[in-house]
């Protein structure tokens, strides 16, 4: 008979701790933090450990076109996890939307690595939510309740004035214009999520939203990639914010920059968010931001004095409530001003959907013929006029980047990266890339030389 693994789990709820006795049945493997073993049931339905030998040579690792290590499942014995977690803000009523996202992330990525999950809620998690989610995750699951002071109106907010402004915004059909709860969420992600005790020991987080889907296999560790490549903020989709929700955000940011010029990085990415290649103080905000429902980022950005001062300055205005300042532009402006532009990374290879937008990598040979992705490239939001792909590439000075389409393709031109791959092939042998960052630089040089190949 198949045995039951009885767990006595401590479910962390902020400062509260709820002890829950759970019985977990795994029909194929035993959940474990010991990556030196893989277990499966034998013919007698008894779990027998199977020891997988480590790779004999570093060359056994596959090196993808983006220049980072991809792992064969047989290599996972040697994987050392980063201090990172998958983080989801979710309510009990969103249980099935949450399960959809968990299953997608587990199937496409986490079944290879078993990173822990952290679930946050402004209410106490129900026993049903805990049971239905714990059975889906391959790593540990921890459940935290948000402190009330982080999800309530500050004392300086005039409630009557706030409700009048919300009503006015709703009359203009602004999305979530009348929602106080949405404003709490935006403020929480802007200034408090990274202060939750459950994240204290982490260096990186991956934000996962309920009701999202990943379309591509992720067979490398993005947290390791972030650390080894000195990246701080990673995104998938960029787009323009709804102007009526942030009418005074940019003037507030400009005033902050005047007061704290020491926080602005000399090699910042302000060209991504400022029109006309003007300075931060002279230019206008172009509404571009990284869509923050998908983020892979270093918590060091939020813990920095620059970000703390920045959030405090924004929060004291009350505009998270009087207007509807979103965490996406707040995060994006911070990343664009306080980081070196080279610390920002586009995870172009990660096909992703959160209604109503989809990012689908377009390289047919690399992403689709290989079976890595299963999305429809014709639905790629990067082609939309509401996307800020052009602004992002302009900020990167139009340098071809592995996995990204060339700037001309945004105007209907051919994908030069595909031209390179076709012209450097020898028979059926694919381009041999060097490991790590050397491979990324190799592909950049080849793509730049593609002009001479035509």
N, C-alpha and C positions, 0 to 999 in steps of 0.2 A: 504494500500500500504506500501511497505517497505521503511522506511525513509533513507535518505542519511545523513551520518555524514560528515559535511564539515570541513576540517582541513586547517588551514593556517600554513604551516610548514616552519620552518627555517632549511635550509639545510646547514650545516657547511662545508666549503671548506677550511680547514686550516685557514689562516688569512682572507679568503673571506667568505662571507655569502650570499647565494642566497635564496630569498624568493620565494617559490613555492606554489601556491594554488592547493590543490588536493582534489578530491572527492573520498571517499572510501566507497565501498559497501561491507558489511560483511554478507554473507548469512548463518547466524547461530550464530554469536556472535558479540558483540561490543568490539573492542579493548580498553582495559582500564588498568590503573596501579593500580586500586583498587581491590586487590585480595580477598576482603571480599564478592564480588559479582560474580556470573556467570549469564550471560544473554542468553536467547534463544527466538526465535519467538514463540508466542502462535498461536492458531488457527486463530486469526485475523491478523496474521503477524505483531503483535506489540511486541516490545521487553519488556519482563517482567523480572525483577530481581528475581533470585532464591538464597536464602541465605542457604549456606551449613553449618550445625553445625560442630563445631570443634571436634576433637577426644576427647573422655572422659578420656582416660588414655594413658600414654606413651606406654603401651603394645599394643595399637592399631596399632602402626607402625610395619611394617614388617622389620625384620633384615636379610639382605642377607648374603650369605656365605662369602662375602668379609669384613664383619664387619662394614658396615655403614648403615645408615637409608635409607630405601626405602619408598616412599610415595604412599599411595593410593590417587587417584584423589580427593577424598572427603576431604583430609587433606590439600589441597593446600591453603585453606583460611589462614592458619597460617604460610605459608612459608615467611621467611624474606630473601630477596635477598642479596647476597654479593655485594661488589663493584667490579663488573666484567662485561665483555662484550665478545661477539663473534666478532672476528676481521677477516676481509677478505681483502687482497690486490688483486685488480681485475681491469681489463680494461673494457671499454664499449663493446668491441668486444667479451668479454667472458660472456656476459649476460646470455646465456642459460646454460652454464656450472655453472655459479654462482647460477642460479635458482635451478638447480639440487641439489647442495650442501645445499642450504638454506632449500629446502623442506625436504631433508633427516634429517637435524639437527632438524628442527621444528617437524617433525613427530615422531622422535625417542626420543627427549629430550625436546626441548624448548617450546612445546605446554603446558607442565606441569608448566613451570617456567616463561616464558616471559622475559628472559634476553634481553637486548638491543643488537643491531648489530651496528658495526662500519665498514663502507666500505671505503677503501683508494685507491687512484688512482694517478698516476703521471700526469694525465690529468684531466680536468674538467668532472665530470659525466654528461652524457646526460640525458635529461628529460625522454627518454624512459627507460633508466636503472633504474632511480629512481622509475618510475611508476611500472615497472614490478617486482621490488624487494620489494617495500613497501607493496604490496598486499600479500606477502608471509610470512612476519615476524609477530610474535605474540607480540613482544615488540616494542620498539622504534627503528627507523633506522636513523643513522646519516652518512653523506657522506663527506669525507674529501679529500682535494687535498694535495699531498705531496709537501713540499717546494722544490724549484728548487735546492737549495744547497745540499739537501739530495739525489738527483737523477741526479747528473751530475759529470763529471770527476773532481777530485781535481786538483788544479793548478800544483801540482808536478808530474803529470802523463805525460810521454812522449808518445804522441799519436801515433807517427810512430812506436816506439818500441812496444807499446801495440798491434797495428794491425798486426805487423809481428809475434808476439807471438801467437795471436789469429789464424792467418792463419796456423801457424805450428801445433797448437793443432787440428785445423779442419782437417788437412791432415792426422792426426792419428785417425780420426773418433771419437774423444772425444765428448760426449754428450754436446751440447751447447758450444762447443769449439770456435765457431766463433761469438757467440752472445754477444754483448755489453750490451744489455738490461738485459739479464740474470745476468750479473755481477752486474749491478746496483741493481737488486732485491736482490741478495745475500748480498751485502754491506748494503743495506737499512735494511734488517731484522737483520743483525748482529749488527748494531750500531745506528739505527735511529728510527725504528718504535715506540719504547717505549717513544720517546721524542715528539711524535705528541701531540699537545694540547688536542685532543679528548680523549687521554688516561691518562691525568694528574690526574684525580680524581679516577682512578681505582686501585685496589689492584691485580686483576687477569685478565688474558685474556685467551681465547680459540681461537687458530688460526684455521681458516677454509679455506681450499683451494678450488678454483673452481673445478668442476668435481670430487667430492668425494662422498662417500656413507657410511652411518652408517648402520650396520646390526642388532644391538641389541637395545632393549628398555633400556633407561637410566632413571630410575625412582627414582634416588637420585640426589642430587645437588653436582657435582664434585668440585665446588668452595668451598662449605661448607666443604666437605671432606678434601680438601687441607688445609684449615685453621685449622680445628679441629685436624687434624693428623700431623700438622707441616710439611707439604710437600711443596716444592718449585717448583719442575719441574716434570711434568708428560708427558709420551709418550705412544705410542701404538706399533710402529714398530721400531726395531733397525736393522741396516745393515752396510755394509762396503762401505766406500767412494771410488770413482774412483781415484786411486793413482796419475795419471798424472795431476790432477787438484789442488793438494795440495803438490807439491814436497817439498816446503820449509816451510810449515806451522808448523810442529812439531819442527824443530830447532828454529823457531821464538818463539814458546811457551816456549821451554826450556830456551832460553835467557831471556824471560820475568820472568820466575820463579826464575832464578838466581838474577835478579834485584829486584824482589818483593816477596821474600819468605814469607813475612807477609800476603800475600793474599791467600796462600794455606791452606785449612782447614786440621787440624790434622787427622780428620777421613774421609778423602776424598775418592772418588771412582776411583782413578787412575788405579786400577786393571782392570777396564772395558776397558780402552783405551791403556794400556801399555802391551806389550807382556812379557811373562815369569816371571810375578810377580816381575819385576825389579822396581827400583825407577823411578820417573819422569825424573830425569836428566840422568840416565843411560840407560833407556829402549827406545825402538822404538815404534812409534805409530802404532797400529794394524789396523787402519782405521775404527774402530767401532764408530758409532754415532747413536744418536736418530734421526729418520726421522722427520724433523722439520715441515713438512707440516701439521702435527697434533701435537699441543702442548697445554697443559693446564698448565699454570705456573704463578708464582707470579712475578709481575713486579719489586719487590724489588731486585731480582737477577741482573737485568740489571741496576737498579738505583744505585747499590752499587759502592763504590769507586774501588773495585777490578775489577769489570767488565768494568767500564769506563777506567781505566788504561790499562786493557787488550786490549780492542778494539782499543784504540788510538795507542798502540804499533803495533798491526796488521795493522791498516789502513795506518800508516806512511810508511810501506814497499811498498805500491802500488800493493801488490800481489793479491788483489781482482780483479785487472784488468790484470796485467802481467801474472798471473796464472789464476785460476778460483776458488778461495777459496769460499766454500759454507757456508751458514749460519748454516747448520746442524752440521758439525764438529766444527764450531766456538762456537755454543751454547753448544754442547755436551762436548767439552773439558772444557769449563767454568764451567758447572754444575758438571763435574767430579772432578775438582780441587778446586773450591771455596766453594762448598756445603758439608755439612755432607752427607755421602752416604745414610743415612736414610731419607733425604729430597727428594730423587728421587723416583718416583712412576711409576710403570708399570700399566696402565689401561688395564689390560688383558681382562676385561669383556666387553670392547667396540669393537665389530666387526667393521672393517673399511677397506675401499678400496680406494686407489688412484693409478691409473694405473702406473706400471704393478703389484703392490703388494697388497696382501690381508692379513689382520690379522683376523682370525676367532677363537674365543674361542672353545676349544675342549671338554670341559666337557659336555657329551651328556645329562645327567640328569639335570644338573644345567642350561645349556644354550639352549639346543635344544628341549628336551622332554617338557620342561616348556613353549615353544613357545616364549621365550625371544629373541632368535636370529634366523635368517633364512639363514645364510651363509653356505658354504660347508667346514667342518673342514679339508677335504683332500686338500684344497687349501691354508691352513694356511702357510704363509711365514716363520713362526717360525721354520719350519722343514727344510727350505732351507739351503744349505751350505753357502749362502751369508748372512744369518742372524747372528746376534751377541748375540743370546739368551744364548748360552753356556757361553760366556764371561760375560754376565750380571749376570747369576746365579753364576758363579765362584766368581764374585765380591761380591755377597751377601753370599758367603761361603756356597752355596748349601743348605741354609736353605729353607725348603718348605714354600712357600708363598701362602696365599689363592688366588685361581684362577689361579695359575701357575702350569704347569706340572712339575713333578720331573725331576731332571737332567738325571736320567737313561732313561726316556722316549725319550730323544733326541737321544738315541742310540737304540730305538725300545722297551724299557722295558714298562711294564704296568704303567698306570697312578695311582700312589699311592693315590692321593686325592680321586679317585673314589673307590679304595679299602676301604678306610676309611669310606666313606659314606655308602657303602654296608654293612660293617661289624658292624657299630654302629647303624644301623636301628633297630627299634623294630616294627616288622610287617610292616605296610605301613607308619608309622609315621617317618617323616624326622628328622634329627639331629636338636636339639633345640640349637641354638647359643645364647650366651649372647649378649647384645647390644654393639655396638661401638667397640672400640679397644680391649675390653675384649673378644669379639667373635672372632676377628682375632687371638688373642693369643691362644684361646681355640682350634681353628682349626689347628694352627701350631703344638701344642702339640700332638693333635690326629694324625696328619700326621707323625710326628716323631715316634710315638708309633706304626705306621702301620707295621714297620719291625718286631715287636714282634707278630703281629696278624697273620702273614703268616705262 
